[in-house]
Amino acid sequence: MKKQLLTAALAAQLITQLYAGGDIEVAEPAETEESKFYIVGKGMAILGDDVTEEESTLSGDSGYGFGVDIGYRLGKGFAVEYDFSYSTNTVTERREGFEPEAYDFDYYTSAIDLIYTYEATESLGLFAKVGYEYEWEHIDALDEKNTDHGAVFGVGIEVAINEEYKFVGEYEHSTIKGPRGDGIFAGLMVNF
């Protein structure tokens, strides 16, 4: 019993000394601001699309690729981004009276986008993007190259892993009519 009283008296003495100096200010944790620049490395799946031309129909299968985004945050949720991606798929050409022929298509796409991110929670952001896209299409077997341009629209999520890294998932649609189709991206954002 004496040990318990002695312990209580010492604790009371310590608490009295701590608070004797007046109000104790507790330091707030410093809020860290996200860096202005970021880069996103991502893998992609393309969904393929059917395109009817004058004499034939091109049917694009699903395919795969990779991309990189380089961004700069403007503030208040807005950012501007330069995107580059490479993707490939198999496209079947169907013409009336002929056997279908399959070709491997390669796509190189470059875009400038404006992005708005809504921070739903501290670690979850929802974003939408709109931009201008330029695409180079290459058909290996025919040694044929085509180019096209149009608008690109996207929606996605950002999930913070820590202050430097975020997981990014995105769905993208382009007004360019071709056998590439829409794209689904998943990748890692690095803030620097």
Secondary structure, DSSP 4 states (H G I P E B T S, - for coil): -HHHHHHHHHHHHHHHHHHHTSPPPPPPPPPPPPPSEEEEEEEEEE---EEE-SSEEEEEPPEEEEEEEEEEEEETTEEEEEEEEEEEEEEEEEETTS--EEEEEEEEEEEEEEEEEEESSSSEEEEEEEEEEEEEEEETTTTEEEEEEEEEEEEEEEEESSSSEEEEEEEEEES--STT--EEEEEEEEE-
